[in-house]
Amino acid sequence: MKKLSILAAAILLFSACSTNNYLVADLGSFKPSSDFTSTKSVYIQSVQDARVNKQIVGTRSDKDGNIEKYVVLSSDLRAWFESALKTQLTQNKISLEDNGEAAVVDVFIKEFNANLSGFQTDNLKSNIVVELRIEKDGKVITKKLAEPQTKFVALKTTSVFENIYRDMVNSMVKRVALEIISE
């Protein structure tokens, strides 16, 4: 019995001392804009998460660059992006029907990350890179879009990551929609 209580105390001590190495960030809901309208038809064939590491979207490091925390999303980035893109396009009167005349679009999320390090100026750096493949009238157009951001933040909280992720991904969805209809 004494050995069992020592074992239980040791387990309790180790579990109480262990730290959670992850921050969980939420992208929130997408807020579409009505900045443009078009009578074009677009068929979103696929939205793919082509990142090497699909789980980790950021890191919080100390001033020496040692990682203190990893950041993960509370939702699937690919599904969120696809839903937001379709919402943005329909908000602007774009038909999402594959009617034979629609531009066929594939979206590849190549990069989505942020790093918060130290307390120097521009200590939060983030980037999203999306590649578009648009096929229309027998032509294939490939475009690469990037949305790097840097800013200074004083607090090292999850909300700091959430804010920059939301700014970055909302802006990219609107840029992708605009690129799609401009072709």
Backbone bond lengths (Angstrom), bond angles and torsions (degrees), N, CA, C in turn:
res aa  C-N    CA-C-N  psi(-1)  N-CA   C-N-CA  omega(-1)  CA-C   N-CA-C  phi
1 M - - - 1.446 - - 1.524 110.95 -
2 K 1.344 115.46 -40.71 1.458 120.08 -179.22 1.529 110.14 -63.45
3 K 1.347 117.46 -40.31 1.465 121.47 178.74 1.522 110.67 -63.94
4 L 1.329 116.34 -37.88 1.464 121.09 179.70 1.527 110.81 -65.90
5 S 1.346 117.62 -41.36 1.461 119.37 178.57 1.526 111.94 -69.21
6 I 1.318 117.96 -33.24 1.466 120.60 176.39 1.531 109.60 -67.20
7 L 1.329 116.59 -42.10 1.460 121.39 177.86 1.535 110.74 -62.67
8 A 1.324 117.12 -44.37 1.472 121.22 178.97 1.521 110.64 -63.09
9 A 1.321 117.41 -41.23 1.470 121.43 179.30 1.532 110.31 -65.32
10 A 1.325 116.45 -40.30 1.467 120.46 179.16 1.524 110.79 -64.73
11 I 1.338 116.84 -42.93 1.467 120.69 178.64 1.522 110.06 -62.96
12 L 1.323 117.24 -44.61 1.459 121.66 178.98 1.526 110.81 -61.29
13 L 1.317 117.20 -42.81 1.457 121.51 179.52 1.522 111.36 -62.82
14 F 1.335 117.35 -46.57 1.463 120.62 -179.39 1.518 111.75 -66.39
15 S 1.319 117.06 -39.17 1.469 118.59 -179.13 1.521 110.76 -71.22
16 A 1.317 118.47 -33.26 1.460 121.08 178.61 1.525 111.09 -71.28
17 C 1.334 116.46 -30.98 1.463 120.08 -178.84 1.518 113.16 -84.94
18 S 1.320 117.49 -17.75 1.466 118.37 -178.75 1.521 109.61 -71.78
19 T 1.314 116.35 147.55 1.459 120.66 -178.86 1.514 109.53 -111.89
20 N 1.284 115.02 152.20 1.448 121.36 175.96 1.524 106.93 -82.40
21 N 1.310 117.55 121.35 1.454 121.30 -176.76 1.518 113.26 -90.58
22 Y 1.342 118.38 10.16 1.460 121.15 -175.05 1.520 112.31 -126.53
23 L 1.323 115.08 140.77 1.457 122.62 168.65 1.525 105.28 -108.46
24 V 1.314 117.59 136.38 1.453 121.58 -179.57 1.525 108.52 -106.73
25 A 1.333 115.84 117.59 1.467 121.80 -178.00 1.521 110.64 -104.58
26 D 1.320 115.38 144.86 1.459 122.68 -179.98 1.530 109.16 -111.81
27 L 1.317 116.95 131.56 1.469 120.56 179.01 1.526 112.83 -78.30
28 G 1.307 117.41 -13.43 1.458 119.93 -179.12 1.520 110.59 70.88
29 S 1.313 116.01 -165.79 1.460 119.51 179.75 1.528 109.66 -100.54
30 F 1.309 115.22 150.82 1.463 121.84 -179.44 1.520 110.10 -78.08
31 K 1.318 116.32 139.09 1.456 121.84 177.85 1.524 108.66 -114.24
32 P 1.350 117.03 98.79 1.464 119.94 -177.55 1.520 111.74 -70.18
33 S 1.311 115.07 157.52 1.465 121.02 176.02 1.519 108.24 -121.22
34 S 1.308 115.61 159.65 1.466 121.52 178.15 1.526 108.92 -110.77
35 D 1.315 115.59 54.54 1.461 121.38 -175.99 1.520 113.29 -77.15
36 F 1.304 117.59 -18.96 1.460 121.32 -176.08 1.518 108.89 -152.28
37 T 1.303 116.36 158.43 1.463 120.89 173.58 1.520 107.88 -135.61
38 S 1.321 115.11 156.90 1.453 119.77 -179.64 1.522 108.61 -158.15
39 T 1.292 115.27 154.52 1.470 120.13 176.34 1.527 110.43 -99.37
40 K 1.329 117.16 10.43 1.465 121.27 -178.03 1.520 111.66 -71.33
41 S 1.323 114.20 156.61 1.463 121.70 172.88 1.520 108.16 -108.09
42 V 1.308 114.89 137.05 1.459 121.84 -179.03 1.523 107.75 -133.78
43 Y 1.323 115.59 134.81 1.452 120.20 174.57 1.528 107.89 -114.90
44 I 1.335 116.75 112.76 1.466 121.16 177.53 1.530 106.51 -81.10
45 Q 1.328 114.89 99.10 1.465 120.20 -177.47 1.523 111.68 -71.00
46 S 1.347 115.16 -41.40 1.462 118.16 179.22 1.516 110.99 -159.78
47 V 1.313 114.50 151.78 1.462 123.07 167.25 1.515 103.96 -126.24
48 Q 1.327 115.83 121.15 1.461 120.44 -174.91 1.521 111.06 -121.98
49 D 1.316 114.91 140.09 1.453 121.15 173.88 1.518 106.52 -90.11
50 A 1.330 116.81 100.83 1.460 122.23 -175.49 1.531 111.93 -100.25
51 R 1.317 117.11 18.05 1.468 120.11 178.45 1.520 109.65 -73.07
52 V 1.310 116.22 150.15 1.461 121.07 178.65 1.527 109.67 -66.14
53 N 1.318 117.30 -49.26 1.460 122.13 179.25 1.528 107.72 -109.11
54 K 1.307 116.19 107.70 1.463 120.91 -175.48 1.528 112.66 -85.36
55 Q 1.320 118.92 -10.05 1.459 121.15 -178.44 1.527 112.65 -93.07
56 I 1.321 117.38 -51.87 1.462 121.52 -174.78 1.534 109.30 -84.16
57 V 1.345 117.05 124.08 1.461 121.12 179.40 1.522 111.97 -115.08
58 G 1.310 117.27 1.41 1.456 118.55 179.31 1.510 111.96 -175.79
59 T 1.339 113.33 169.12 1.456 120.32 176.65 1.520 109.39 -140.32
60 R 1.306 114.26 150.13 1.463 121.13 171.31 1.518 105.73 -115.40
61 S 1.324 116.34 120.45 1.462 121.28 -174.94 1.521 110.54 -117.59
62 D 1.330 115.41 157.26 1.459 119.18 173.46 1.525 109.17 -80.36
63 K 1.306 116.80 -179.11 1.476 120.95 -176.04 1.522 112.99 -62.46
64 D 1.338 117.70 -21.22 1.463 121.50 179.18 1.524 112.78 -92.08
65 G 1.342 116.45 -0.11 1.456 120.47 178.79 1.523 114.84 90.04
66 N 1.331 116.93 4.81 1.471 120.37 177.36 1.529 109.18 -77.19
67 I 1.317 117.06 130.03 1.459 121.66 -176.66 1.522 110.72 -71.41
68 E 1.345 115.14 124.96 1.464 121.86 176.94 1.523 110.95 -96.12
69 K 1.333 116.06 -39.85 1.464 121.57 -176.96 1.529 109.28 -144.02
70 Y 1.315 114.62 150.84 1.459 122.10 171.39 1.525 107.34 -105.60
71 V 1.326 116.66 148.93 1.455 120.82 179.06 1.527 108.57 -111.81
72 V 1.329 116.02 131.85 1.456 123.20 175.90 1.527 107.35 -124.83
73 L 1.327 116.30 160.22 1.461 121.20 178.68 1.521 110.49 -93.90
74 S 1.310 115.60 151.40 1.465 120.35 177.40 1.524 111.61 -83.94
75 S 1.335 116.90 -8.46 1.470 120.65 179.77 1.527 109.89 -136.08
76 D 1.316 115.39 168.38 1.458 122.34 -179.68 1.534 109.33 -77.22
77 L 1.319 117.61 117.25 1.460 122.41 -177.61 1.525 111.74 -59.42
78 R 1.320 118.09 -42.85 1.458 121.58 -178.84 1.525 111.34 -61.14
79 A 1.316 117.09 -48.63 1.467 121.55 -179.54 1.526 110.89 -64.78
80 W 1.333 117.13 -41.27 1.459 121.07 178.66 1.526 110.17 -61.20
81 F 1.338 116.95 -47.21 1.460 121.74 -177.28 1.531 110.40 -63.89
82 E 1.322 117.06 -43.80 1.465 120.52 -179.97 1.531 111.21 -61.78
83 S 1.305 116.58 -45.95 1.465 120.88 179.24 1.530 110.90 -62.70
84 A 1.331 116.93 -44.99 1.464 121.15 -179.61 1.529 111.11 -63.85
85 L 1.327 117.87 -41.30 1.464 121.61 -179.75 1.528 110.70 -64.02
86 K 1.304 116.78 -44.81 1.466 120.15 178.88 1.531 110.75 -64.83
87 T 1.308 116.99 -38.63 1.468 121.19 176.94 1.522 110.49 -62.89
88 Q 1.338 116.50 -44.93 1.473 120.58 -179.98 1.523 110.89 -62.42
89 L 1.309 117.46 -43.66 1.462 120.78 -179.01 1.527 111.53 -66.39
90 T 1.320 118.00 -45.36 1.467 119.64 -179.63 1.528 111.56 -69.22
91 Q 1.312 118.05 -32.20 1.472 121.72 176.18 1.529 110.58 -59.91
92 N 1.332 115.66 -29.04 1.468 121.46 -177.71 1.523 111.88 -103.40
93 K 1.328 115.88 24.05 1.472 123.41 171.92 1.529 114.26 67.54
94 I 1.309 117.95 23.61 1.462 121.33 177.11 1.527 107.63 -88.09
95 S 1.318 116.61 130.43 1.463 121.76 178.42 1.526 109.10 -77.49
96 L 1.318 116.27 135.02 1.464 121.31 179.37 1.526 111.67 -103.27
97 E 1.312 116.79 20.34 1.460 122.49 -179.14 1.526 110.69 -86.45
98 D 1.320 116.20 140.51 1.469 121.11 173.73 1.526 107.09 -88.10
99 N 1.329 115.88 85.59 1.468 121.22 -174.55 1.527 113.19 -98.19
100 G 1.316 117.16 14.53 1.462 120.80 -178.70 1.521 112.87 89.01
101 E 1.315 117.47 -21.97 1.468 121.73 178.26 1.524 111.74 -108.70
102 A 1.309 116.08 -4.72 1.459 120.49 -176.59 1.522 111.69 -71.49
103 A 1.315 115.44 146.53 1.464 120.50 170.26 1.530 106.68 -71.52
104 V 1.314 116.56 133.87 1.461 121.63 -179.94 1.525 107.49 -97.94
105 V 1.330 115.76 124.10 1.462 120.76 -170.97 1.527 110.77 -120.91
106 D 1.331 114.88 133.86 1.462 122.79 169.86 1.524 106.67 -118.77
107 V 1.319 115.99 134.04 1.463 122.58 -179.32 1.524 107.92 -118.00
108 F 1.323 115.87 131.02 1.464 121.87 179.37 1.524 108.73 -121.89
109 I 1.325 116.57 114.61 1.470 120.43 176.06 1.520 106.00 -82.83
110 K 1.323 116.57 109.12 1.464 121.96 -174.36 1.529 112.87 -91.63
111 E 1.338 115.95 -31.16 1.462 119.88 -176.33 1.524 108.85 -150.77
112 F 1.311 116.49 141.32 1.461 122.85 175.40 1.512 106.51 -158.93
113 N 1.337 116.91 102.50 1.455 118.62 -176.30 1.519 111.84 -158.27
114 A 1.318 114.35 165.95 1.467 122.07 175.52 1.519 108.21 -151.56
115 N 1.330 115.42 149.74 1.454 121.24 175.38 1.515 108.64 -135.79
116 L 1.314 115.22 128.21 1.463 122.65 175.31 1.513 106.85 -110.55
117 S 1.332 115.81 119.77 1.452 119.50 -174.83 1.529 110.86 -138.63
118 G 1.332 116.87 121.14 1.449 122.49 174.86 1.521 114.11 66.41
119 F 1.339 115.37 -158.73 1.461 121.40 -177.97 1.522 112.66 -129.05
120 Q 1.337 116.66 18.06 1.451 119.71 178.50 1.533 109.50 -75.77
121 T 1.331 117.36 174.71 1.458 120.17 178.36 1.522 109.53 -63.50
122 D 1.313 116.07 150.08 1.468 122.05 -178.38 1.528 111.76 49.66
123 N 1.314 116.49 50.79 1.470 120.95 -176.80 1.533 113.76 -82.42
124 L 1.337 117.16 -7.28 1.457 120.76 176.83 1.519 108.30 -115.05
125 K 1.328 115.56 116.51 1.463 121.60 -178.91 1.520 108.33 -120.83
126 S 1.341 115.55 134.25 1.462 119.08 -179.51 1.518 109.95 -142.09
127 N 1.325 115.12 163.31 1.461 119.97 178.55 1.522 109.85 -158.78
128 I 1.319 114.54 144.47 1.456 121.96 169.11 1.517 106.02 -130.10
129 V 1.324 116.75 134.35 1.463 122.77 177.01 1.522 107.27 -126.78
130 V 1.329 115.19 127.14 1.455 121.79 179.90 1.523 108.27 -127.66
131 E 1.315 115.25 135.93 1.460 120.63 175.33 1.527 108.14 -110.61
132 L 1.325 115.68 133.39 1.461 122.42 178.70 1.507 109.69 -109.70
133 R 1.307 115.16 140.92 1.461 121.65 171.46 1.523 105.63 -125.04
134 I 1.329 115.90 112.89 1.457 121.75 -176.39 1.521 108.35 -116.96
135 E 1.325 115.79 122.14 1.468 120.89 178.51 1.521 107.99 -112.41
136 K 1.338 115.30 124.07 1.465 121.25 -179.17 1.523 108.65 -150.69
137 D 1.309 116.48 130.54 1.471 122.54 177.47 1.533 112.41 53.59
138 G 1.331 116.39 40.38 1.455 120.53 176.79 1.523 114.54 80.08
139 K 1.326 118.34 -3.38 1.467 122.35 178.08 1.525 109.53 -102.78
140 V 1.328 114.99 144.09 1.460 120.45 175.80 1.526 107.86 -116.46
141 I 1.313 115.65 125.24 1.463 122.35 179.00 1.525 107.58 -116.08
142 T 1.317 115.51 130.85 1.460 121.02 177.01 1.519 108.55 -116.25
143 K 1.322 115.64 131.19 1.472 121.10 179.30 1.517 109.04 -131.29
144 K 1.319 114.42 143.65 1.452 120.62 176.87 1.526 107.59 -116.82
145 L 1.331 116.35 124.00 1.460 122.12 -179.04 1.524 109.26 -117.48
146 A 1.323 116.31 138.28 1.465 120.95 178.53 1.523 109.35 -130.93
147 E 1.306 115.45 149.28 1.463 121.98 -178.95 1.532 109.08 -136.77
148 P 1.350 117.36 71.14 1.469 118.73 178.07 1.526 110.55 -76.25
149 Q 1.316 115.93 144.96 1.463 120.90 177.62 1.515 108.95 -139.66
150 T 1.324 115.44 146.69 1.460 121.45 171.74 1.517 108.41 -138.28
151 K 1.316 115.80 145.76 1.457 120.11 176.34 1.509 109.69 -161.60
152 F 1.300 115.32 163.97 1.457 121.09 175.58 1.518 108.60 -96.03
153 V 1.327 116.37 132.95 1.461 122.10 173.10 1.524 108.44 -130.90
154 A 1.314 115.57 141.49 1.458 120.09 -177.62 1.525 112.48 -90.58
155 L 1.332 116.54 -28.31 1.463 120.63 -178.08 1.517 111.21 -102.78
156 K 1.300 115.84 145.53 1.477 121.06 179.11 1.525 109.62 -106.01
157 T 1.334 115.93 64.21 1.458 120.46 -176.96 1.525 111.09 -112.56
158 T 1.317 116.02 167.80 1.458 121.65 177.30 1.523 111.14 -60.94
159 S 1.335 117.33 -36.93 1.470 120.66 -177.55 1.526 112.22 -62.43
160 V 1.318 117.53 -28.27 1.468 120.87 176.48 1.528 109.42 -62.08
161 F 1.322 116.56 -45.20 1.462 121.28 178.09 1.526 110.65 -66.85
162 E 1.332 116.27 -43.57 1.466 119.75 -179.52 1.524 111.33 -58.48
163 N 1.319 116.72 -43.50 1.471 120.38 -179.08 1.521 112.28 -62.76
164 I 1.322 117.32 -45.96 1.466 118.65 -178.60 1.523 111.02 -71.54
165 Y 1.334 117.94 -36.03 1.470 120.23 176.58 1.525 110.50 -62.88
166 R 1.336 116.37 -44.45 1.473 120.06 -179.54 1.528 111.07 -63.30
167 D 1.326 116.82 -45.45 1.472 119.95 177.71 1.520 110.66 -58.86
168 M 1.309 115.29 -47.40 1.454 121.94 -175.33 1.537 111.87 -65.12
169 V 1.318 117.27 -49.06 1.460 120.22 -174.87 1.529 111.26 -75.03
170 N 1.319 118.57 -36.31 1.468 120.40 176.31 1.526 111.23 -63.57
171 S 1.316 116.12 -43.47 1.460 120.69 177.65 1.523 111.13 -63.04
172 M 1.337 116.70 -41.24 1.463 120.06 -178.36 1.522 111.44 -67.91
173 V 1.309 118.51 -39.99 1.468 120.92 178.29 1.527 109.53 -59.13
174 K 1.317 116.90 -44.52 1.473 120.42 -179.92 1.527 111.43 -66.15
175 R 1.326 117.37 -38.77 1.477 120.81 177.02 1.519 111.50 -64.91
176 V 1.335 116.82 -42.65 1.460 121.31 179.75 1.529 109.62 -62.82
177 A 1.338 117.41 -45.10 1.459 120.87 178.76 1.521 110.95 -59.76
178 L 1.306 116.94 -43.08 1.470 121.22 179.55 1.533 111.30 -65.28
179 E 1.325 116.86 -40.86 1.470 120.84 177.90 1.525 110.61 -63.91
180 I 1.319 116.43 -40.28 1.458 120.64 -179.11 1.526 111.26 -62.53
181 I 1.314 116.92 -46.61 1.470 118.20 -177.09 1.519 113.45 -78.08
182 S 1.329 116.45 -17.24 1.468 118.59 179.54 1.529 111.75 -79.71
183 E 1.317 117.50 -11.22 1.475 121.04 179.03 1.508 111.47 -90.69
